[in-house]
């Protein structure tokens, strides 16, 4: 059964407009820091928030996970640039941290989806959890979700 997670939850990445190019400083080849994320309208009953940054344009089967963090307090309104200390799963590179955009040279423009999930529970998965496993784990616990999209290429 398909469940829609619609509501007023919103996410904004003020370093770039929706659908616009992500500034170079956030890219893996540069400062490689996560951008500030603003959170608004967290629904009642939320016990924790999670963030997934994913590039579906990567030339691998399930796309590329750049960041997967959870255990974010539902009272949070700003996740600071370069944040550390959040429970974080290994990204596709195998590191439990933010790894910024790094599309293959000549591969064109990639889209980076910043997903925000409001969950009705707190979770504590292993840092080795894959993105598909994480999404299956939280699926029945998502109250609402929101997303912001940026682009990046070296072309």
Number of C-alpha atoms within 10 A of each C-alpha: 3 4 8 10 15 10 13 13 19 18 24 20 21 11 16 16 14 15 14 13 18 23 15 16 15 21 21 17 12 13 12 17 18 23 22 16 20 15 20 16 13 24 17 10 12 20 19 21 26 24 23 23 25 24 23 16 17 18 12 8 8 14 14 21 25 28 23 27 22 21 18 18 13 20 14 13 14 14 17 12 14 14 14 13 7 14 18 25 26 22 25 18 11 13 15 19 23 26 23 25 29 19 22 14 10 9 13 12 16 20 21 27 20 22 18 25 27 26 26 19 16 17 18 9 15 12 16 15 16 17 21 9 12 17 14 11 14 18 14 12 18 22 23 21 23 21 19 19 22 21 19 22 19 14 10
